[in-house]
Amino acid sequence: AVMRGMGDSKNPLYFVAIACVINIGLDLLLVAKYGMGAGGAAIATVISQAVSMILCIIYLKKNGFIFDFKPSSFKFYKDRFDLLLKIGIPTSAQNAIVSVSFLFLTALANTFGVSASAAVGAVSKLNSFAILPTVAVSASVSAMSAQNIGARQIRRAVQTLKTGIVFSLGISFVIFLVMRIFPEECLSMFGEDKEMIERGVEYLSAISYDYILVPFVFCMNGLFIGAGHTKFSFINSASASLFIRIPACYFLGIFLDKGLYGLGLGAPLASMFGVLMGAIFFFSKKWMRAVIVKE
């Protein structure tokens, strides 16, 4: 995270890739060959993460990083701690509430039967893949906008947002087309059960509209988080999840008896609300108010 904040995204990728390779190699050795089971997998994970951490520290020290990583240098600064909590807690709560809303959606899907539940699970895996480029771009928007805002280059921060939206929307639109044109082929990767695929196509035909909207939501949230306004991102996401997604899923899927198609519409409706609230906050220019660094 520190390296990305300094504008270096390549070396963190290399260190994580090295950790993944070591993790896989140790899994094969400890689990497959020596039969150590879950304990062996845990040891492999710890060792691979330790190697990644050590590589990061060595790289930073050799490149003149301001912190020396000596035990005596680790000190507690209450003002920094308070600021970290102020910025971090809303983001943590935001992720928790979004997860709870999708847990509620899964519970609703279970009421439609085993095939519907399996279909929602399969589409959820596809969704994780579909929004991955947008998640990556939003993280870049967050880091780059934070750098520009810290340098008092607000115009460049706005340009970062615009570029991020265009780039992620272009990728998401291609994924949207693939999911709409070849839904059966995409779902068949998770099983050949005809009823599961049929229910999955029904659900995917609605939730796929979310792929067009999430680039706007994620990239705007990336800008706001980079500016330190995590409280707004939390309020926006929590409101969309609790007051739009959950009621919409229940109303459309259960009350109006639209089934999985109704459940699937809950996500794009929540994203539409997020886009609207984000646009209002953006054009109000309140996000430009300094939160992390003050004069």
Residue, then its C-alpha position, 0 to 999 in steps of 0.5 A: a500500500v505504501m509503494r502504491g501510494m508512492g506511485d510504484s504499482k509494479n514491485p508490489l505485483y512482483f512481490v505478491a506474485i513471488a508469494c503466490v508461487i511460493n505458496i503453491g509450491l509449498d502446498l504441493l510439497l507439504v500437502a500433496k507430498y507429505g500429507m500435512g493437510a490443512g496445517g500444511a496449507a496454513i504453514a505454506t501461506v504464512i511462509s509465503q506472506a513472510v517472504s513477501m513482507i521481507l522482500c518489501i522491507i529490503y526493497l524499501k530500505k535499499n531505495g532510501f525509504i524514510f522509515d528504517f524498520k528498526p524495532s526502536s523506531f516503532k512508536f505510537y502517535k495518537d494523532r496519526f492513530d486517530l486519523l487512521l481510525k477516522i479514515g479506516i473504520p468507515t471503509s471497514a463498515q462499508n465492506a461489512i454492510v455490502s457483504v451483509s446485503f449480499l448475504f440477505l440476497t443469497a438467503l432470498a435465493n435459497t427460498f427458490g430452491v436448490s437450483a436457484s441457489a446454485a445459479v446465484g452462487a455461479v453468477s456471483k463467481l462470474n460477478s467477481f470476475a466481471i467487476l475485477p477490472t473496475v476494482a483495480v482501476s478504482a484502486s488506481v484512481s484512489a492512489m493517483s487522486a490522493q497523490n494529486i490532491g496532496a500536491r494541490q493538483i485538483r484538476r489532475a485528480v478530476q482528470t484521473l477520475k474521468t480517465g478511470i471511468v472511461f477505461s473501466l467502462g470500456i472493459s466492463f461494457v465488453i464483459f457486459l456484452v459477453m455475458r448477455i450474448f453467451p450466458e449459457e456458455c459462461l454458466s456452463m463453466f460451473g456445471e452442466d445442470k440444465e435447471m441451474i443454467e436456466r435459472g442462472v441466465e434469468y438472474l444474469s440477464a438482470i444483474s449484468y446491467d450492474y456492469i455498466l454502472v459500477p465503473f461510475v460508482f467505484c471510480m467516484n468512490g476511489l476519488f472520494i477515498g483518495a481525498g480522505h472522505t471515506k465517511f461519505s463513501f460509507i454512507n453512500s454504499a450503506s444507503a444503497s445496500l440497506f435502503i435500495r438493494i435489500p428492499a428492491c430484491y424483496f419487493l421485486g423478487i418476492f412481492l411482485d413474484k419476479g423470481l431471480y430476475g427481480l433479485g438480480l435487478g436489486a444490484p443495478l438499482a442500488s448502483m444507480f442510487g450510488v451514481l446519483m449520490g456520488a454525482i451530487f457530492f462530486f459537483s458540490k465540490k465538498w470532496m475538495r475540502a482537506v481531510i488528511v493534510k490541512e494547512 
